[in-house]
Amino acid sequence: MKGFFLTIALAVGAGVFAQTKTITIVNPSSIERKDELVVLKKAWLKRKLPALSDHPYLMVTDKKVPQLVQFDDLDGDGAWDEAVLLLNLAPKQKRILSIAASDRPAAIKAVVRSYVRQKHLLPDGGFGANVLTDTMPYDNLPTDFSKQKLPPYLTEGPAWENDKVGFRKYFDIRNANDIWGKRVPDMVLDDVGANPGTSYHNLSAWGMDILKVGGSLGAGALALKLRVNEKDTLIRFGRNVEQLIYKQVASGPIRSIFELVYRNWRYLPDAPPVTVTEQISIWGGQYFFENKVWFSNLPEKASLVTGTIDFYSKQDHKLNRSGIAGLYTYGRQSENKDQLGLGILTPAKNLQAFDHVAISNTDVTNVFTLNMKPAPGRPVVYRYYVGWEMTDRVFATQQGFEKMLSAGAEKFAKPVVVR
């Protein structure tokens, strides 16, 4: 696969406003952080650097060396809200960077380390350009591949990836997540699935689809847990939604974000509808995606549920460290029949219970779950981790995956400090 490159605007050299300030990035933990995402909010930067109100570009330098910065417009008003960069930080390190405003950008080439896309099938059998917004047909059914060779969306829905791992969302009533195991750092998901003569279920130079999804939630998709007719019931997201809207928020080279808005979801026929928003992010160098989930109004006594498959690994392992809780599985559970670790972490304050749904005659089956409590006014946040031995041999042992996940818990619990 060819490498992907993107020319992005960085304020370098001419046009830099004279005022220069410094910021300090602090690693509060005792572990090394490689490719740590640092988020600089524009509102905070303006207080630190008043010139940014009059000059639209920001330069970040380390000992006069310009740093790669991505500018993300999160609210869609045409102006960036967050500047993000990736830094390597030693344990307990305090790294001082210089920032300056600029009225003219320079261009540099950057290797793209994250990507999100949604593409539609065209009448000629190819797939069109990436769409920034999309609405799923009401109660859209899965593609019947016995009747058509290609689905209406490339790989059946939105796909997102970084240089370590990739994922996809079924844009139909299944609403589950699948995993692309990657052997290369290139962005590959414009090509995967575009040719019906090449199956992504077979191992290729780039990797393959490594997860059996079936009737489960796959890789960290969502359901509601409710008491229905005196029975605990899991109801998967995606069916009976007035509008299911996809929106790309940002795409590479450092971080990619998209949202799914479930507008007026009638999760039960006699219950008031709810609107739910998922905001999924992925950034370079990491083995997880992050999901933030908001509810417009909360179903009474409902739990928000995410989970991972139980098809091959019948034992899950619990983790609770530094205020972060979660579970993981490990074993020969990839579709390549090799070693794969799958894990989910969330702040412990979110967690209500762990569960295991092993039966096969319900709407959601074969899943180890985290049951979380949604709260008004703030999102529920969790991260879904993947460690495949074909990506990195460190994941050829359970200890290797556990070490990565434990470090992930500490970094999740103790985010970098920007001041």
Secondary structure, 3 states (H helix, E strand, C coil): CCCCEEEEEECCCCCEEEEEEEEEEECCCCCCEEEEEEEEEHHHHHHHCHHHHCCCEEEEEECCEECCCEEECCCCCCCCCEEEEEEEECCCCEEEEEEEEECCCEEEEEECCEEEECCEECCCCCECCCCCEEEECCCCCCCCCCCCCCCCEHHHCCEEEECCEEEEECCCCCCCEEEEEECCCCCCCCCCCCCCCCCCCCCCCCEEECCCCCCCCECCCEEEEEEECCEEEEEECCCCEEEEEEEEEECCCCEEEEEEEEEEECCCCCCCCEEEEEEEEEECCCCEEEEEEEECCCCCCCEEEEEEECCCCCCCEEEEECCEEEEEEEECCCCCCCCEEEEEEEEHHHEEEEEEECCCCCCCCCEEEEEECCECCECEEEEEEEEECCCCHHHHCHHHHHHHHHHHHHHHHCCCEEC
